[in-house]
Amino acid sequence: MIQRKFSKAGDVLPAILKKLGLEQRFKEQQILSIWPSVVGMEIASRTRATRIEKGTLYVHVEHGAWMQELHFIEKELLGKLRERAPGVKLNKIRFSTKDQT
């Protein structure tokens, strides 16, 4: 009888993603999921990170006044996001009141 050794999905997933050329896209998607914890409850309740494209994070904002406020702290937010996801190339955040999905 042959005994097979099983691996945890978390142990093999990074190698599979890299082999398929999806590693960077997976890391970018992680930014979308950590957005609420990076910006905090108040901002997260009024915004939604929708996608990353060519180093730009697109964020939907519920109101123009919030969009203006977020522009003032964009560099701080970028720093926090880069710290939490160092493998992702992130150059800027684009805030919009229009849905950008």
Backbone as CSV, one residue per row, in Angstrom:
resi,resn,N_x,N_y,N_z,CA_x,CA_y,CA_z,C_x,C_y,C_z
1,MET,0.831,-1.168,0.000,0.000,0.000,0.000,0.890,1.251,0.000
2,ILE,0.569,2.191,-0.851,1.345,3.430,-0.964,0.739,4.477,-0.038
3,GLN,1.600,5.056,0.782,1.148,6.143,1.644,1.474,7.464,0.973
4,ARG,0.491,8.318,0.909,0.688,9.630,0.296,0.783,10.691,1.382
5,LYS,1.644,11.620,1.124,1.798,12.729,2.062,0.962,13.899,1.538
6,PHE,0.113,14.403,2.368,-0.729,15.526,1.986,-0.114,16.822,2.500
7,SER,-0.285,17.878,1.712,0.212,19.186,2.090,-0.967,20.115,2.349
8,LYS,-0.734,21.101,3.165,-1.757,22.114,3.399,-1.835,23.016,2.173
9,ALA,-3.052,23.445,1.841,-3.245,24.314,0.672,-2.414,25.583,0.793
10,GLY,-2.338,26.141,1.992,-1.560,27.360,2.208,-0.079,27.190,1.953
11,ASP,0.405,25.954,2.051,1.820,25.691,1.810,2.139,25.581,0.319
12,VAL,1.181,25.116,-0.464,1.447,24.907,-1.894,0.882,26.009,-2.783
13,LEU,-0.082,26.775,-2.273,-0.728,27.801,-3.090,0.239,28.836,-3.664
14,PRO,1.175,29.396,-2.891,2.088,30.387,-3.473,2.875,29.846,-4.673
15,ALA,3.342,28.620,-4.597,4.102,28.043,-5.708,3.216,27.842,-6.937
16,ILE,1.987,27.428,-6.708,1.052,27.219,-7.824,0.722,28.551,-8.492
17,LEU,0.437,29.577,-7.683,0.124,30.896,-8.244,1.292,31.443,-9.049
18,LYS,2.499,31.264,-8.532,3.688,31.738,-9.241,3.844,31.003,-10.568
19,LYS,3.662,29.712,-10.535,3.801,28.894,-11.748,2.769,29.288,-12.804
20,LEU,1.578,29.661,-12.370,0.516,30.064,-13.290,0.593,31.541,-13.680
21,GLY,1.540,32.267,-13.100,1.675,33.688,-13.398,0.620,34.544,-12.727
22,LEU,0.045,34.061,-11.647,-1.029,34.778,-10.962,-0.618,35.346,-9.608
23,GLU,0.631,35.204,-9.261,1.109,35.618,-7.949,0.851,37.108,-7.683
24,GLN,1.186,37.960,-8.638,1.017,39.402,-8.450,-0.456,39.765,-8.335
25,ARG,-1.309,39.171,-9.171,-2.743,39.467,-9.113,-3.331,39.048,-7.763
26,PHE,-2.858,37.923,-7.230,-3.323,37.457,-5.925,-2.932,38.459,-4.843
27,LYS,-1.705,38.948,-4.892,-1.248,39.938,-3.915,-2.061,41.228,-4.020
28,GLU,-2.381,41.618,-5.248,-3.181,42.823,-5.450,-4.575,42.651,-4.862
29,GLN,-5.152,41.481,-5.006,-6.479,41.223,-4.448,-6.464,41.279,-2.923
30,GLN,-5.336,40.943,-2.339,-5.221,41.027,-0.886,-5.361,42.469,-0.409
31,ILE,-4.871,43.416,-1.208,-5.010,44.840,-0.863,-6.490,45.187,-0.709
32,LEU,-7.303,44.681,-1.623,-8.735,44.975,-1.562,-9.355,44.440,-0.272
33,SER,-8.894,43.292,0.153,-9.476,42.703,1.360,-8.944,43.340,2.654
34,ILE,-7.747,43.902,2.626,-7.218,44.529,3.849,-7.576,46.015,3.944
35,TRP,-8.129,46.591,2.885,-8.485,48.008,2.871,-9.242,48.428,4.147
36,PRO,-10.315,47.741,4.539,-11.046,48.178,5.739,-10.184,48.204,7.005
37,SER,-9.327,47.229,7.174,-8.510,47.205,8.395,-7.413,48.262,8.366
38,VAL,-6.996,48.685,7.183,-5.965,49.721,7.059,-6.559,51.105,7.316
39,VAL,-7.743,51.363,6.774,-8.324,52.708,6.872,-9.178,52.915,8.115
40,GLY,-9.611,51.848,8.746,-10.449,51.962,9.935,-11.930,51.923,9.603
41,MET,-12.717,51.707,10.630,-14.165,51.497,10.471,-14.890,52.689,9.839
42,GLU,-14.548,53.898,10.289,-15.278,55.070,9.790,-15.089,55.257,8.287
43,ILE,-13.845,55.226,7.833,-13.573,55.388,6.403,-14.075,54.172,5.629
44,ALA,-13.873,52.982,6.162,-14.303,51.761,5.475,-15.811,51.743,5.254
45,SER,-16.568,52.346,6.158,-18.024,52.360,5.997,-18.476,53.302,4.883
46,ARG,-17.570,54.159,4.422,-17.913,55.137,3.385,-17.155,54.922,2.070
47,THR,-16.318,53.892,2.049,-15.492,53.630,0.865,-15.475,52.147,0.535
48,ARG,-15.011,51.847,-0.684,-14.821,50.456,-1.088,-13.693,50.406,-2.112
49,ALA,-12.624,49.691,-1.780,-11.535,49.488,-2.734,-12.051,48.515,-3.786
50,THR,-11.955,48.903,-5.065,-12.582,48.090,-6.112,-11.599,47.303,-6.965
51,ARG,-10.433,47.884,-7.245,-9.471,47.162,-8.092,-8.113,47.859,-8.048
52,ILE,-7.105,47.140,-8.533,-5.772,47.720,-8.720,-5.411,47.517,-10.178
53,GLU,-4.950,48.588,-10.784,-4.580,48.537,-12.197,-3.341,49.393,-12.418
54,LYS,-2.280,48.774,-12.897,-1.026,49.470,-13.194,-0.535,50.316,-12.023
55,GLY,-0.578,49.737,-10.823,-0.064,50.416,-9.642,-0.996,51.436,-9.008
56,THR,-2.214,51.540,-9.519,-3.192,52.480,-8.973,-4.321,51.711,-8.301
57,LEU,-4.599,52.060,-7.062,-5.726,51.489,-6.338,-6.933,52.392,-6.565
58,TYR,-8.012,51.816,-7.047,-9.252,52.560,-7.288,-10.193,52.339,-6.108
59,VAL,-10.686,53.456,-5.568,-11.536,53.396,-4.386,-12.817,54.191,-4.643
60,HIS,-13.948,53.528,-4.455,-15.246,54.194,-4.565,-15.547,54.865,-3.232
61,VAL,-15.943,56.130,-3.290,-16.252,56.923,-2.097,-17.704,57.367,-2.199
62,GLU,-18.424,57.304,-1.081,-19.867,57.592,-1.128,-20.209,59.067,-1.359
63,HIS,-19.282,59.985,-1.053,-19.610,61.404,-1.161,-18.358,62.212,-1.511
64,GLY,-18.541,63.285,-2.270,-17.433,64.123,-2.698,-16.634,64.729,-1.552
65,ALA,-17.307,65.049,-0.446,-16.597,65.624,0.696,-15.605,64.611,1.275
66,TRP,-16.018,63.351,1.341,-15.108,62.304,1.817,-13.950,62.113,0.851
67,MET,-14.240,62.225,-0.422,-13.198,62.074,-1.425,-12.113,63.134,-1.221
68,GLN,-12.523,64.365,-0.965,-11.574,65.444,-0.733,-10.744,65.181,0.524
69,GLU,-11.390,64.733,1.592,-10.672,64.424,2.832,-9.634,63.323,2.612
70,LEU,-10.000,62.313,1.859,-9.094,61.189,1.618,-7.880,61.594,0.791
71,HIS,-8.048,62.568,-0.083,-6.896,63.067,-0.845,-5.812,63.609,0.082
72,PHE,-6.233,64.220,1.184,-5.272,64.785,2.136,-4.440,63.717,2.837
73,ILE,-4.988,62.519,3.003,-4.261,61.453,3.705,-3.824,60.318,2.764
74,GLU,-3.856,60.577,1.473,-3.491,59.545,0.499,-2.096,58.969,0.748
75,LYS,-1.110,59.817,0.981,0.260,59.334,1.194,0.356,58.460,2.433
76,GLU,-0.350,58.838,3.468,-0.365,58.033,4.692,-1.007,56.663,4.429
77,LEU,-2.108,56.665,3.701,-2.779,55.405,3.368,-1.892,54.520,2.501
78,LEU,-1.225,55.128,1.524,-0.300,54.362,0.676,0.797,53.717,1.515
79,GLY,1.337,54.467,2.446,2.379,53.927,3.320,1.894,52.735,4.121
80,LYS,0.699,52.842,4.676,0.134,51.739,5.457,-0.127,50.514,4.575
81,LEU,-0.650,50.739,3.380,-0.928,49.630,2.469,0.359,48.948,2.028
82,ARG,1.377,49.736,1.716,2.666,49.163,1.310,3.299,48.360,2.440
83,GLU,3.118,48.839,3.661,3.660,48.134,4.826,2.965,46.781,5.018
84,ARG,1.656,46.764,4.833,0.886,45.532,5.025,1.010,44.554,3.865
85,ALA,1.309,45.080,2.652,1.436,44.226,1.465,2.676,44.652,0.684
86,PRO,3.862,44.340,1.210,5.100,44.835,0.599,5.367,44.315,-0.815
87,GLY,4.762,43.228,-1.206,5.014,42.682,-2.538,4.202,43.322,-3.642
88,VAL,3.339,44.264,-3.296,2.458,44.889,-4.285,3.001,46.258,-4.663
89,LYS,3.133,46.478,-5.967,3.568,47.782,-6.463,2.350,48.704,-6.461
90,LEU,2.378,49.681,-5.568,1.261,50.597,-5.410,1.801,52.022,-5.446
91,ASN,1.393,52.785,-6.465,1.913,54.135,-6.667,0.968,55.245,-6.216
92,LYS,-0.327,55.004,-6.393,-1.288,56.048,-6.027,-2.658,55.435,-5.780
93,ILE,-3.516,56.261,-5.198,-4.905,55.877,-4.969,-5.771,56.862,-5.734
94,ARG,-6.714,56.331,-6.448,-7.640,57.182,-7.190,-9.022,57.044,-6.566
95,PHE,-9.491,58.141,-5.983,-10.788,58.163,-5.327,-11.832,58.699,-6.296
96,SER,-13.012,58.108,-6.271,-14.083,58.556,-7.147,-15.437,58.261,-6.524
97,THR,-16.390,59.122,-6.806,-17.756,58.867,-6.344,-18.509,57.979,-7.317
98,LYS,-17.922,57.738,-8.475,-18.526,56.836,-9.470,-18.040,55.429,-9.216
99,ASP,-18.905,54.459,-9.395,-18.526,53.063,-9.187,-17.540,52.667,-10.282
100,GLN,-16.367,52.125,-9.874,-15.276,51.834,-10.813,-15.016,50.346,-10.961
101,THR,-15.979,49.508,-10.724,-15.753,48.064,-10.797,-15.635,47.554,-12.190
